[in-house]
Amino acid sequence: MPDAEDARRIALSLPETTEKIAWSMPTFRVAGKMFATLPEDETSLAVRCPKEERAELVLAEPGKFWIADHEAQFAWVRVRLAALEDERELRDVLADSWRQSAPPRLLETHPRLGVPTEG
């Protein structure tokens, strides 16, 4: 079961990612644009998720994903770290969010990053 330290390590392993404290919590940014946060007591992760996909994701796996009230108008979803299967799933979630924030030059340099791994 992944934890906050796993999330931090994996997020910081993604190209051009930095950590910055904002709103009294760790945030992770690619080329200055935020793609993940470790809110509250660091048992969950907030990541980018297109609004049109969030409801389906939450309905499919409500024990894993939810939308925080204050983030409902934004393209973010929460992930319960304890509900993730393993570090590979955590990496997939973080990399997908990274892709949504990364500039085109990084997406061109890392075309497979954020594409879910098989198996």
C-alpha positions in Angstrom: 0.0 0.0 0.0 1.6 3.3 -1.1 1.9 6.2 1.3 2.8 9.9 1.2 6.5 9.3 1.0 6.0 7.0 -2.0 3.8 9.7 -3.6 6.5 12.3 -3.0 9.3 10.1 -4.3 7.4 9.1 -7.5 6.2 12.6 -8.2 9.7 14.0 -7.8 11.1 11.3 -10.2 8.9 12.8 -13.0 10.8 15.1 -15.4 11.2 18.7 -14.3 9.1 18.2 -11.2 9.6 20.3 -8.1 7.9 20.4 -4.7 6.6 23.6 -3.2 4.6 24.2 0.0 1.4 26.0 -0.8 -1.8 26.3 1.3 0.3 24.6 4.1 0.7 21.4 2.1 3.2 19.9 -0.3 2.4 20.5 -4.0 4.1 19.1 -7.0 4.7 21.1 -10.2 6.0 20.4 -13.6 7.6 23.4 -15.3 5.9 25.5 -12.6 2.3 24.1 -13.1 0.8 22.2 -10.3 -0.2 18.6 -11.0 -0.6 17.0 -7.5 -1.0 17.9 -3.8 -0.7 16.0 -0.6 -3.6 17.5 1.4 -4.7 17.2 5.0 -2.9 14.4 6.9 -1.2 13.1 3.7 -3.5 10.0 3.4 -4.8 11.2 0.0 -3.5 12.8 -3.1 -5.2 15.4 -5.2 -4.4 15.0 -9.0 -5.6 16.6 -12.2 -8.5 14.8 -13.9 -10.7 16.2 -16.7 -14.1 17.2 -15.4 -15.8 15.0 -18.0 -14.0 11.9 -16.6 -14.3 12.5 -12.9 -17.9 11.4 -12.2 -17.4 8.1 -14.0 -14.1 7.5 -12.2 -15.7 8.2 -8.8 -18.8 6.1 -9.6 -16.6 3.2 -10.8 -14.3 3.2 -7.7 -15.8 5.3 -4.9 -13.6 3.7 -2.3 -10.6 5.0 -4.2 -11.6 8.3 -5.7 -13.8 11.3 -4.6 -14.2 14.9 -5.4 -13.6 17.3 -2.5 -16.3 20.0 -2.3 -13.8 22.9 -2.6 -12.3 21.3 -5.8 -15.6 20.5 -7.5 -15.4 23.4 -9.9 -11.8 22.5 -10.9 -10.4 19.6 -12.9 -9.1 17.7 -9.8 -10.0 14.4 -8.1 -8.8 12.9 -4.8 -7.2 9.5 -4.5 -7.0 7.5 -1.2 -3.5 6.3 -1.1 -4.4 3.2 1.0 -6.9 2.2 -1.7 -4.3 2.0 -4.4 -3.1 -1.5 -5.3 0.6 -0.7 -5.5 3.3 1.7 -6.5 2.7 1.0 -10.2 -0.9 2.3 -9.9 0.3 5.3 -7.9 2.9 6.0 -10.6 0.2 5.7 -13.3 -2.1 8.2 -11.5 0.8 10.7 -10.9 2.1 10.4 -14.4 -1.3 10.9 -16.0 -1.7 14.1 -13.9 1.8 15.2 -14.9 0.9 14.8 -18.6 -2.1 17.1 -18.1 0.2 19.9 -16.7 3.4 19.3 -18.7 4.3 21.7 -21.5 4.3 20.3 -25.1 8.2 20.2 -25.2 8.2 17.7 -22.3 5.3 15.7 -23.7 7.3 15.4 -27.0 10.4 14.3 -25.1 8.5 11.8 -22.9 5.7 10.4 -25.2 5.0 7.3 -23.1 5.0 8.9 -19.7 1.5 8.9 -18.3 0.3 6.1 -20.5 -0.9 3.4 -18.1 1.4 0.4 -17.8 0.2 -3.1 -18.7 0.0 -6.0 -16.4 
